C-alpha cells in the first residue's frame, strides 16, 4: 500500500510539474510575441500611455494608426528635450495637410535605461502646464508604472518592447508604422535637418 | 475630411469608456451624422482581397464591393502593430462562423504576406482586404481615433454604426441589430 501511495504521490508531483512547465511555456510564448523595437526597419510597437492633456490611459500608437508619426522620448529633467518638442511642433504645423502626427514620451533616462516616472500624477501636472506654455498640440505622455489586468491582456510594458538609452531619442515612422529614422537630437541644426528630411520621406 | 475625423473621434467615447460591453448600442455610434463621410470612403478605399486561406483573390477591390448583398457586413479595421485589433480576431471569426459577413481591413500598407500570416496566427479565416498605401493613408486620416475601428453597414451597404476601440461581442451584436433595422 505504501508503495502504491508513493507512486501516486510521485505521479502527482510529475503532473504538477507538467502543469507548471506548460504554464511557463505559455507565458514565455506570450512575451516572445512582443518583439523589441531596435531601430530603422522595425515597427512602432503599441503600448499604454497616460496623456498629460486629458489624463486618459490609452494606446497612442494605435490611435495614430495609418498616419505617419514622430515619436520623441526624453528625460523629464532634460531642458533640451523641450526645445526638440518645439521643433517637432513646427514640423507638425508645416505638414498638417499630410496628417503628420507626433507624440512625446517622458520618463527617467539614466545609465542607458528608461524607467517610468515614480510620481505619475505630479509629472502629468507639470507636463500639462508645459504643453500649454509651449503651445504644443501633440500628446505629451508618460508610461504608467503598472498596467491594469485588462491592459496586460493586450499590451506589454513599454520598457519590455523599447530600448531607449538616451534622452532626446526621436523616431519617424511611415503611415504603415515602419520606422525610417532614429536619431538623438543634440540641439544642432544638423540633427533637426536630418529629422526634417526623414519626415519628408515618410509622408 | 476634418468634420469626419472629428465626428469619428466622438465615437471613441461611445465604445472605449464602456467598461462592460452593453447590450444596447451607444446612441452616437449609430448617429447618421457621424458616419457621413463613410459612403464615399467605402467606394474609394481599395486593396488586395484575400480569401479565408490568405490567398489573393483580386486586386484594386473597393471595400464597398466586398460587402454581403442584402445583409449587414462588419468591416474590421486592423494593423499588425495594434494588439487589441489582433485580440478581436477570434471574436470576428466566431461571428463569421455564425453566418455574419465580416471583412478584415488591414492598414499595413500593401503587406499582403504579413497580413495573411497574422490572420492565420490568430485563427481569422474571414475575408480580408489589404489596403494599398494611398488607401491606407486615406483611412488613417479618416480614423481620427485610430485603431481598432469597426464599421457596420446595412444590407444596402449604407454605414450604420461606427465603433472605435476594442469591442466585445454583445456590442457587435447590438450594432448588427441596428444595421438590420430600417433606417
Contacts between the chains, C-beta under 8 A, distances in Angstrom:
chain1	res1	chain2	res2	distance
A	43	B	80	6.8
A	43	B	81	5.1
A	44	B	81	6.2
A	45	B	81	6.0
A	46	B	81	5.6
A	46	B	82	6.0
A	46	B	83	5.4
A	58	B	16	7.2
A	59	B	82	7.6
A	59	B	83	7.8
A	59	B	84	7.4
A	59	B	146	7.9
A	61	B	81	6.2
A	61	B	82	7.8
A	62	B	81	7.6
A	62	B	82	4.8
A	62	B	83	8.0
A	62	B	84	6.9
A	62	B	85	7.6
A	62	B	146	5.1
A	62	B	147	4.8
A	62	B	148	7.4
A	63	B	145	6.3
A	63	B	146	3.6
A	63	B	147	7.7
A	64	B	140	7.9
A	64	B	146	5.8
A	65	B	77	7.7
A	65	B	79	5.4
A	65	B	81	7.9
A	65	B	82	6.2
A	65	B	107	5.7
A	65	B	140	6.5
A	65	B	143	6.1
A	65	B	146	4.3
A	65	B	147	3.7
A	65	B	149	7.9
A	66	B	79	7.4
A	66	B	107	4.6
A	66	B	136	5.5
A	66	B	137	6.7
A	66	B	139	5.0
A	66	B	140	2.4
A	66	B	141	7.5
A	66	B	143	6.0
A	66	B	146	7.7
A	66	B	147	7.6
A	67	B	137	7.7
A	67	B	140	4.2
A	67	B	141	7.2
A	99	B	137	7.4
A	99	B	140	6.4
A	99	B	141	4.9
A	153	B	87	6.9
A	154	B	83	4.1
A	154	B	84	4.8
A	154	B	87	5.4
A	154	B	166	7.3
A	155	B	83	5.8
A	174	B	109	7.4
A	175	B	109	6.4
A	175	B	133	7.3
A	175	B	136	5.8
A	175	B	137	5.0
A	175	B	140	5.4
A	176	B	79	7.8
A	176	B	107	7.2
A	176	B	108	5.5
A	176	B	109	3.2
A	176	B	110	7.9
A	176	B	111	7.1
A	176	B	133	7.4
A	176	B	136	6.5
A	177	B	79	6.9
A	177	B	80	7.9
A	177	B	81	4.8
A	178	B	109	7.8
